[in-house]
Amino acid sequence: MQDWPLFEVFIRSKNGLSHKHVGSLHAADAHMAMQNARDVYTRRNEGVSIWVVEARHITASDPEDKDALFEPASDKIYRHPTFYDLPDALKHM
């Protein structure tokens, strides 16, 4: 095998609404990655959709940056439903 790129594989299950990451594989191109992902990750007919993404195209946050990315939301309590008092007439909120 040459230096084939790494692809990340996402599958949407029959009962799911979103794709979930199921693993990675190396392939020469996206077409081969799709075929290999089907063979490796959907052997029991559990998927209805496959996404393959070359790993170099994914940008991820650094876990060390979590405070800078996620902490600013903690001081905005109005974004949480517990901030609001709802009238008793609203039964299904």
Secondary structure, 3 states (H helix, E strand, C coil): CCCCCEEEEEEEECCCCCCEEEEEEECCCHHHHHHHHHHHHCCCCCEEEEEEEEHHHCCCCCHHHHHHHHHHHHHCHHHCHHHCCCCCCCCCC
